[in-house]
Amino acid sequence: MDQPASRRDFLKAVTALGATALPLAADADAPAPPAAHAAHHGARTGAGPAADAYLFFTAAEAAFVDAALESLIPADELGPGAREAGVGHFIDRELAGAFGAGGRTYRQGPWPEGTPEQGRQSRLTPREIYRAAIAETNGHCQSRYGRPLEELAVERREEVLRGLESGAIVLPSTDSRAFFAMLWSNAQEGFFADPMYGGNRDKAGWRLVGFPGVAAAYIDAIEKHGAAYRVEPVSIGDIQHGRAAVDEHGHAVHVRLAEQD
């Protein structure tokens, strides 16, 4: 499957309730480029501000997550993928905060397997699930292929991710299906959340789907039925730092994009 099809599959997945399908990256037979090992506690990782230093992930964990993100939401001619959009940093911040600690989760037992409507049932916090699942999945990769996930060819990497998604790969400490579902959910959140939370760098996710960002006054567009609302997306940070204008009511002033043929 080529990359345009992969991106279309991703867009279908994120707009469907309960979607869990794994979109394929490009050229499954091509070896994957080595994932950059993110420095832990202070170093930078390629493009992005120094404030993007990882707060929770170790270098090996960050490399695993970035490799998985490359397959879950790949880059193509339509725009950057999840890795380039900084989604790994979004997930890292989630795990370093209240979400990662299970701050709003009932932590007392019992922990039987619940129905899909009941959500995740686990004695482990999200950060404990990530830490254990990454280590154990890399252990599986080392045992089966002799290298960690980020060093596998694209085809092998996707084979591992599909094994987690289906439960074919059994992890000792946590349910592989629950881990994959959490990773996939967090990847989508990070790709479309406001950039102030660490992902969606340069509003890549918003640009992909044409989302305008912070709400504006839409009076001039109300009567334009069936016309696309194409504007430069505005984030919360754009307003906070004076990069976007606001009207007298504090609404963002959206700048329309030139129509393209």
N, C-alpha and C positions, 0 to 999 in steps of 0.2 A: 504494500500500500504506500502511495507516495505521500509527501508531506501535505499538499492541499487537502487530500482526503482525511489525513490525520487531524488537521485543524477543524475540518467540518464535523468530524466525529466528536471532537472535544466540545464544540459549540452546541451540538445536539445534546450532549451529555449534561452540560451545566444548566440547560434550560428544561430538563425533564426531571420530574420528581423522582427521587430515589435512584437516580442513575448511578451505576457503578462500573460501567464498561471502561476498560483501559484502552485509550487511543494509542495507535502504533506510531512510533517515530519513523523517520525516513530510512530507507536502505538498510534493511535488517541484516544484510550480509556484511556490511561495512564495520570495521572495528571502531569502537567508541573512543574518542579522544580522552586522555586521562583527565579526570576531574581535578580541578585545582583544589589542593588541600587548604581549607580555610584555616588561618591562624587562630589559635584559641586565646581568648582574653586579651584582645588589644590590637592584633594586626589586621590589615586591610586585605580584601580579597577582590582584586581587580577593580572594576569601576564601582563607584559609590563612595559616599562619605565615610570618614573614619568612624563615625558614630555607628556604622553598620557592623562593628566588631561583634562576634558571637558572644552571647551571654550565657548560654547553656551548652550548646553542642561542643564536643571536642573536635579536633581536626578530622579525625576518621569519621565521626558521625555526620559532620557537615558535608564531607565528600560523598557519603552514602546518600544523603537527602538530595543533594544537587544532582547526582546521577539518576536517582529515581524521578526527580522533577523533569529532567530532560526527556524522559520517555512518557511521562504523564501528560505534559503540556509542552510539546516540542516547538522550537523556533522554526519558522519557515518564511516564505516571501511575504506573508501577511503581517509579520511582525515578530518581536521577541517572544521567546517561550518563558516558562516559569522560572527557570534558572537565571536567565538574563534579567528578568523583572524583579529579582531579589526575593523571591518567595521563600527561599531557605531562611533568610533573615526574619521574615514574618513569622514563620513557624518557630524559629528559635526564640523570638520575643514572646510568643504565646506560651511556650513551654517554660520560660523563665519567670512568668507571671502567675496570676491566680488560676488561669486555665490549666497550666501545667501541673500545679499543685493540687488540682481537684478542689479548688476553693469553694465551688458551688455544687459539689457533688456529695450525695449521701454516702458516707464511708463505712457505715456499719453493715455487717453481714445480715443474712446469708447472701451468697452470690451465685444463685443458680443461673443457668442460661436462660435469658429472657426472650420474649417475642420481639420482632422488629419494632413494634410500636413502643416497647419499653426502653429502647435504646441500649447503650452499652452497660453491661453488668460485669464489673471487675473490682477486685480489691486493690488493683494497681492504679496509681494516678497516671494521667497522660504522659508526664515526663518519664515515669518508671516504665511505661509501655514502650515508648520510643527507645529508651536506653537499652532495655533488654532485647527488644525485637531487632534493632539494628545490629547489635553484637551477635545475636543468634543467627540472623539472616546472613551476615558476613561469614559466620562460621560455616553455614551450609555452603556458601559460595566457595570458600576455601577448600572445603572437603570435596566438593563435586568438580570444581573447575580450577582450583589451585590459585585463586586470586579473589580479592574483594569485589563487591558489586560494581564500583566505579571503574574498575579496570576490565570489565567484561565487554565483549562486543555487544552491539545493540540488540541483536537477536537473543543472546543469552541473558542479557539484563531483563528484557521483556519476559522471557521464560520464567525468570525468578519472580518478577512482579505478578505475573499471572498465577504462579504457584501460591503466592501469598493471598491473592484475591480469592482463589478457589478453595484454599485450605489444603491443597495438595502438599505444600511445605508445612510441616508441623514444627512449631517452635516450642521449646521446653517450658518457657515461663509465661507465655501469653498466647492468645488466639491469633493466628496469623491473619485471619479474615478481618478481625476487629482492628488489627494494626493497619492493614491496607486501607480499610474503610476510613480510619481516622486520618491517615496520610493523604488520601485522595480528597477528603473533605477539607482538610487544612490547606491543601494546594489550591483548591478552588477559592477558598476564602482569601488567601494571600494574593491571588492573581487579580481579584476584583475589589478588594478592600481599599479604602483611602490610603494613598501612599504614606501618610503619617504613621501607619502601623508597620512599615518596613518593607512591604511588598509592593506590587503594582508600580514598579519604578518607571518614572516618566509616563505614568498612567497608561502603560502598555495594554493592560486588560481592558480599560475603558475605551481606548482608541480602537481596539479590535472590534468591539460590539457597538461602538457609537454612543456610549453612555456619556452624558454631559457633565457628570460630577455633581458638585454642590448645586442645589436648586436655585433657580433664578426666577424672575418675573417673566411669564410666558405670554403676556397680553398680545404682543405683536405676532404671535404664532398661532393663536387660538383658531383663527378662521382659515388657516392654511391646511385644509384637510388632505390627508394622504401625502403630504410633503415631508421629506426627511428633515429632521432637526440636526443639522451638522454644524457642530461648534467645537472650538478648542475646549477640552474638558478642564474644569476647575476643581482643585482639591481644597481641603480645609487649610493645608499649609500655604497654598497660593494666596488665600485671603489673609491668613495670619501674618504673612511676611510681605504683604503688599505687592505680590506678583500678579494679582488680578484685581480689577476694579469692582466696586460694589455701588449699588444705587443708594438713594436716600433712605431706603428701608433696610439696608444691609444685605440685600440679595445680590448674588453674584451677577456681574454683567458678562454674559457670554458673547464671545467674538465668533462670528460665523466663519466657517471655512469656505474657501472658494469651491464652487461646484466643479467636479471633475467629470470628464467625458467617460 
